Amino acid sequence: MSGQIERYRKVIENIARAEAKAGRSPGSVRLVAVSKTFEAGDIRPVIEAGQRRFGENRVQEAAGKWPALKGEHPDIELHLIGPLQSNKAGEAVALFDVIETVDREKIAAALAAEMRKQGRSPTLFVQVNIGEEPQKAGIAPDRAVDFVRQCRDRHSLSITGLMCIPPAQEDPAPHFTRLAQLAGQCGVESISMGMSGDYETAIAHGATHVRVGSAIFGGR
Ligand SMILES: *Cc1c(COP(=O)(O)O)cnc(C)c1O
């Protein structure tokens, strides 16, 4: 058994345990396996072990490896979890099934135009800059409710989730709590939070999607 399959199974077990501990129903948390920087040869064993939901942070890198893998397994659900430039909106709409990083008016407009043009409707989440870090992408927390409403009213975009990356050096728990509260205020169901170091904490705080990379694929 290759290392990533063992690690993958361990993550699945840990998710199930965290769900049970939090009193959440089995299968209520979805694993997004983050395969950025890894090649098709490293990803394929995890697909063969049953994983169907993957995350990539760069449009260009994903465009190089995923069309072939999706051709082999059409039921794969590919998530964009990295920043999106409006000149890549067309490529992103064509390739991704879920775009988790809608975070400003210009991107919302570009996605809406591409979705009309291509007749494709990826699921959309809004990224929230939950720690209000100047260098980090995402809408400010106190603007999230308005922005989600704007996406709907101005661009007819259906936003179904929120996503965040808490500050690296802080306890993530209060940030996870805040994102879950904001999701309630925004009226969205999906909450994407938690990475290799803190996905169990995120599950305790209501994550519906956890994005786990290195705990499955190894160090980058
Ligand atoms: C890389 C990345 C992850 C996964 O990080 P790990 O610590 O390797 O699990 C999750 N979310 C985003 C947005 C990322 O860029």
The ligand as an ORCA input file, in Angstrom:
! r2SCAN-3c Opt
* xyz 0 1
  C      -2.896     24.074      0.644
  C      -4.245     24.425      1.128
  C      -4.941     23.566      1.995
  C      -4.376     22.269      2.522
  O      -3.336     22.515      3.402
  P      -2.653     21.325      4.251
  O      -2.108     22.011      5.437
  O      -1.629     20.728      3.367
  O      -3.727     20.368      4.586
  C      -6.214     23.948      2.390
  N      -6.779     25.097      1.956
  C      -6.142     25.944      1.122
  C      -6.819     27.181      0.690
  C      -4.857     25.635      0.684
  O      -4.231     26.492     -0.145
*
